[in-house]
């Protein structure tokens, strides 16, 4: 865990819980998404369906989970 309080966006995580595939439909800012990635609350797969490391998950096309 990052040791810092979570951004005020838990609604995004609750919405993902309701999505059939668990996808984030929105996530607020890139900083909020990075906190979620760093704390392993969300992840992003690459083209081969492998999980990208949190440090590079926002790089490249799409820039999101």
SEKEVO-811607 format. One record per residue: y, x, z of N, C-alpha, C in turn; residue in three letters; chain. Coordinates in steps of 0.02 Angstrom, whole numbers, always signed. Each point is the difference from the previous one (the first is absolute). Layout:
N
((Y X Z) (Y X Z) (Y X Z) ALA A),
...
This chain:
65
((-59 +42 +0) (+59 -42 +0) (+62 +44 +0) UNK A),
((+53 -26 -27) (+61 +40 -7) (+36 +10 +66) UNK A),
((-12 -42 +49) (+36 +6 +63) (+67 -34 -1) UNK A),
((+20 -26 -56) (+63 -37 -5) (-16 -74 -6) UNK A),
((+46 -42 +23) (-14 -72 -6) (-4 -21 -73) UNK A),
((-41 -49 -12) (-8 -25 -68) (+63 -34 -24) UNK A),
((+14 +6 -64) (+57 -36 -28) (-10 -76 +10) UNK A),
((+54 -36 +2) (-6 -72 +12) (-25 -38 -61) UNK A),
((-61 +15 -21) (-27 -32 -60) (-73 -19 +8) UNK A),
((-23 -20 +59) (-71 -17 +7) (-19 -61 -43) UNK A),
((+49 -38 -22) (-15 -57 -43) (-36 +22 -64) UNK A),
((+15 +61 -23) (-32 +26 -60) (-74 +12 +12) UNK A),
((-16 +26 +59) (-70 +12 +17) (-37 -66 +11) UNK A),
((+33 -48 +31) (-31 -66 +10) (-13 -33 -67) UNK A),
((+46 +6 -47) (-9 -29 -66) (-59 +33 -36) UNK A),
((-9 +65 +9) (-56 +35 -32) (-66 -25 +29) UNK A),
((+0 -17 +64) (-62 -27 +30) (-20 -66 -33) UNK A),
((+49 -37 -25) (-15 -64 -32) (-15 +6 -74) UNK A),
((+12 +58 -30) (-13 +10 -71) (-76 +9 -10) UNK A),
((-28 -32 -52) (-73 +5 -10) (-27 +71 -4) UNK A),
((+39 +46 -28) (-21 +70 -5) (+34 +46 +50) UNK A),
((+40 -29 +45) (+35 +40 +50) (+59 +40 -26) UNK A),
((+27 -20 -56) (+56 +37 -30) (+66 -17 +34) UNK A),
((+43 +50 +4) (+69 -12 +21) (+36 -32 -59) UNK A),
((+29 -57 +10) (+37 -31 -55) (+73 +23 +1) UNK A),
((+23 +23 +57) (+65 +32 +8) (-4 +44 +61) UNK A),
((+44 +48 +5) (-5 +46 +57) (+67 +23 +26) UNK A),
((+54 -29 -23) (+66 +22 +23) (+20 +65 -34) UNK A),
((+20 +48 +40) (+25 +63 -28) (-56 +51 -9) UNK A),
((+16 +52 -37) (-48 +55 -8) (-14 +34 +67) UNK A),
((+50 +2 +44) (-10 +31 +66) (-50 -41 +41) UNK A),
((+5 -66 -4) (-47 -43 +36) (-70 +12 -27) UNK A),
((-7 +2 -66) (-65 +11 -30) (-28 +68 +21) UNK A),
((+43 +51 +3) (-24 +67 +20) (-27 +0 +71) UNK A),
((+33 -37 +45) (-25 -4 +69) (-69 -32 +0) UNK A),
((-8 -55 -38) (-66 -33 -4) (-53 +47 -30) UNK A),
((+19 +38 -51) (-47 +47 -30) (-18 +56 +49) UNK A),
((+49 +28 +33) (-12 +55 +47) (-44 -20 +58) UNK A),
((+5 -63 +21) (-40 -24 +56) (-65 -34 -23) UNK A),
((-15 +7 -64) (-62 -26 -30) (-8 -75 +9) UNK A),
((+55 -35 +0) (-2 -74 +1) (-10 -27 -70) UNK A),
((+23 +37 -50) (-9 -18 -70) (-21 +63 -38) UNK A),
((-25 -10 -60) (-18 +57 -41) (+10 -19 -73) UNK A),
((+0 +50 -43) (+5 -12 -72) (-56 +39 -34) UNK A),
((-34 -33 -46) (-52 +32 -39) (+28 +30 -63) UNK A),
((-32 +54 -23) (+19 +29 -65) (-39 -36 -55) UNK A),
((+3 +25 -60) (-33 -32 -57) (-76 -1 +7) UNK A),
((-28 +46 +39) (-73 +3 +11) (-21 -36 +63) UNK A),
((+45 -37 +31) (-13 -39 +61) (-10 +43 +62) UNK A),
((+24 +63 -2) (+0 +41 +60) (+67 -9 +36) UNK A),
((-2 +2 +66) (+62 -7 +39) (+43 +62 -8) UNK A),
((+64 -13 -14) (+48 +55 -4) (+22 +20 +70) UNK A),
((+14 +63 +12) (+26 +20 +65) (+69 -31 +12) UNK A),
((+17 -16 +62) (+64 -32 +14) (+60 +39 -27) UNK A),
((-4 +66 -1) (+57 +40 -23) (+15 -10 -74) UNK A),
((-50 -19 -39) (+12 -7 -73) (-11 -71 -25) UNK A),
((-13 -47 +43) (-17 -68 -21) (+58 -36 -35) UNK A),
((+62 +19 +13) (+56 -33 -32) (+23 +36 -64) UNK A),
((-32 +56 -15) (+16 +37 -61) (-32 -34 -60) UNK A),
((+28 +11 -58) (-31 -24 -61) (+16 -71 -16) UNK A),
((-34 -27 -50) (+14 -68 -24) (-12 -52 +55) UNK A),
((+44 -48 +3) (-8 -53 +49) (+36 +14 +65) UNK A),
((-9 +59 +26) (+36 +20 +61) (-12 -45 +60) UNK A),
((-56 -33 +3) (-15 -44 +57) (-75 -4 +10) UNK A),
((-19 -41 +46) (-72 -4 +17) (-40 -38 -53) UNK A),
